[in-house]
Amino acid sequence: MAFRSTAGALAGMLLAGTAYTQSLAPGIVGRWQYLQPPDRQGEILDISLIGDRYRGIMNGLERAGEHGLYYYGVEVTDLSVAADGSVRFTVGPRTYFRKRPKLSVPGVAGDAGGTKESMHFSGRLQRSELVLECRDAGASCPDSTLRFRKLSAKDGASREK
C-alpha cells in the first residue's frame, strides 16, 4: 500500500515537473531593443532564466524634452512569463544617469535625479518581435506600444560600448 502511494506521488511530481518545464516560453530569453526615432540606443530589455526563475533588467531612456535625455537601469518587478509567450512586468522607481549605465547591471545611485512613477508592461511574442503595451500614471512610457526586436549577441556587445 505504501508503495502505491509513493509511486503515485512520484508520478504526480514527474507530471508536475513536465508541466512546469513546458510552461517556460522558448525564445523569450535574450536581449531585446526598442528604438524610437531619432534614438540610436533605445530601451534595452534583458530577460534571463536563472534556475527556474525569469529575471528582467530594463535599461531605458527618460526623454525630458528641453532638459535632455537621461538613462536608467533597473531590475523589473512582478515579471511573469507564460508558455504562450505572454509577458508582464513593472518598471518601478528609478534614478537617472547622464550617461547610459552598463547594460544588465541595475543602477543604484544616479547623477541626474529620478522618478517614483512606475510603468506597467504587458504583451507577448509575435513572430520575431516582443510587442508590449505600456501604461503609467504620468508620462514615463516611451510609447503606448513598443515593438522590441531581439538582438544577436554581436549586436548586444556593440551596444554596450
N, C-alpha and C positions, 0 to 999 in steps of 0.2 A: 504494500500500500504506500509506504514512504517512497518507494522507487518511482511509482506512477506520479506522485505529486512533485517529486524532484524533477523528473523528466518533463512533466508538463510545464513547470516553472522555467526550466531551461529552454524549452521550445518557445515559450512566451517571450523570454528575454531575447532569443535569437530573432524572432519575428519583429520585436520592438526595435532591435538594433538595425535590422534590414530596413524597416520603415524610416527610422531616423536617418540612416545613410541616404536613402532615396529622397529625403526632404531637402538635401543640400542642392543648391542651384548651380549646376555646372556653368562655367563661363562668367560668373559674376565676379570672381576673384581677379584682381588686377588693378591697373591704374587707368582711370577714366578722366577725360578732359572735356570741359565745356568752354567754347570760345564765343565771346560776344564781340563782334567787330566794334571798334578797332583793336581790342585787346589782343595781345600776342601770346600771353601766358594763360589767361583764363582761370577757371576753377579746376582744381585737380582733386579727384576723389580716389583715395587708395582703399581698396577693400581687400582684406586678407582673411585667411582662415587659420586660426591658431588652435590646434587640437580640434575640438568640436564647436568652437565659437567663432563667429564672424567679428571682425574689428574694422572700423572705418575711420579714416582721418581725412578731413577736408582742409585743403589749402585753398583759400579763396581770396577774392578781391573785394574791397569795400570802395565803391565808386562814390567819392564825396564831392562831385561837381567841381566848383572852382577851387576847392581845398585840395584836390588831387586824388591820387589813387593810393590806397593803403592795402596791406596784406594781413592775413591771419592764417593760423594753422591750429586746428583743434580736433580732438577725438570726438566723433559723433556719439550721441547717446541714443538709447532706445532703438538700436539697429535691429531690424527684423528682416530676414531673407527667407522667402518661401521657395519650394521646389519649382514652382512655375516661373520663377524669375522676378517675382514681385519683391520690391524693396521699400522699406520705410525707415526713416531716421530723423533725428533732430540735431541741428547745429545750434548749440546754446550760446551763452555769453562768451565773448571773445575779445582779446586785446589786439590792437592793431600795430603793425610794423611799417616802417617807411620802405624797407626792402623785404622781398619775399624771404620768409624763414625757410630753412631746409625742409624739403618735402618729406612727408611721412613722419615728421617729428613735431608733435604738438608744441606750440609756443607757450611759454609760461608768462613772461612779463614783456609786453610790447613797449615801444618807444613813441607811440603816437595815439594814445587814448584807447577807446574801446566802446563796446556796447553790451547791454544786458539783454537785448532783444534776442529772441530765438527764431530760427527758420525751420519749418517742418517740410520735409521732402517725402514724397511717395510716388511710386511709379513701377516700371518693370522693364525687363529686357525686351526689346523689339528688334528682331534680327540682329544687327551688329551694333545697335545703339542702346544705351541705358537712358530711357526717357523718363524724366522726373518732373512732377509738379512741385512748385514751391509756394508755401503760404507763410505769412508773417503778420504781425500786428502793425508794423511800421513800413519802412521802405528798404529793408535789408535784402530781400530777394533780388538777385541779379535779373531775373525774368520770371514770368509765371510758369513757363515750360522750358526746361533745359534738356537739350539733346547731347548727352555725353557720348564721346566715341572712345573706344578702348585704344590705349597707346601701346605700342610694342615696347619691349624692354629697351630697345635702342632709342625710341622717341622719348621715353621717360627719363633716361640718363641724360640726354642732351638738354632737357628742360630744367634739370636741377642746377646746372651751372650758372 
